[in-house]
Amino acid sequence: MARTFLYFFREENLEKTFLRKKRSLLWILGISGTLLVLLFGLLLLAPRLINTETVRKRVLAAFSENLGGQVEYKKIGLSFLPRPRLVLYKVSLSIPGKITGTLKSLTLYPEILRFLR
């Protein structure tokens, strides 16, 4: 038993162990860095992607269906900090027999946990 204990602490074995740990740490740091770069890229592209015509049609259809009327907007703004929010600019709303109006902007705070379920 004393022999195995001393064998582990021989210089070559310590170097091998150190190199393995160093390699593992470099892999973990590389993967973490790559994920951070991808997340940052997504944060930069998200506002542009959200103003595409496809997204616009889906948003208008969902709002109109849920409200039972017609909703129009000029542009959507997206912000992640300090709290995720959507801002719809130049919104016009029309629910037949109930309300008709326009808003300069409408801020929505989505429940992120609902989307993850």
Secondary structure, DSSP 8 states (H G I E B T S, - for coil): -HHHHHHHTSHHHHHHHHHHHHHHHHHHHHHHHHHHHHHHHHHHHHHHHHTSHHHHHHHHHHHHHHHTSEEE-SEEEEE-SSS-EEEEEEEEEEETTTEEEEEEEEEE---HHHHH-
